[in-house]
């Protein structure tokens, strides 16, 4: 493969068996913008606001300068198709904790283990490279498939934020879950 051909291929920052995670760039702004208007993604993530293309471009530019966050796109290894995004954010280097969030965009890519694989890659990066001790997430109670996935990954429920989200004419609970570095290592590295 020539140098020119290599420069056209996406960078693979973290690589799994079926997916890889890559940095987001300004050339991904339109894709990211459209993702934010996918109806099911909005419901599962509780996204309420609307965003302009310019706001998304600014967001991506800001993320590239944000040392407390790692935002990556999830792509299929075989086709390089972007199927979602994942982020470790709110990185607290003193207490060694952060939050994680993920979105798989299209229904035909959900339920196939792509999100679980992406989460494992990012958790491994968070615990093994960033030296985090605790990673948490919030999931809305109506997202039962995600809750089951997070529990299979090793996350434990810590509590419920009652009626924390108002969406589609109703209030919904938000479930706080976390995983500790030693729990991750016992499950995946021992």
Buried (B, 14 or more C-beta within 10 A) or exposed (E): EEEEEEEEEBEBBBEBEEBBBBBBBEEBBEBBBEBBEBEEBBBBBBBEEEBEEEBBBEBBEEBEEEEEBBBBBBBBBEEEEBBBBBBBBEBEEEEBBBBBBBBBBEEEBBEEBBBBBBBBBBBBBBBBEBEBBBBBBBBBBBBEEBBEBBEEBBBEEEEEBEEBBEBEEEEBBBBBBBBBBEBBEEBBEE
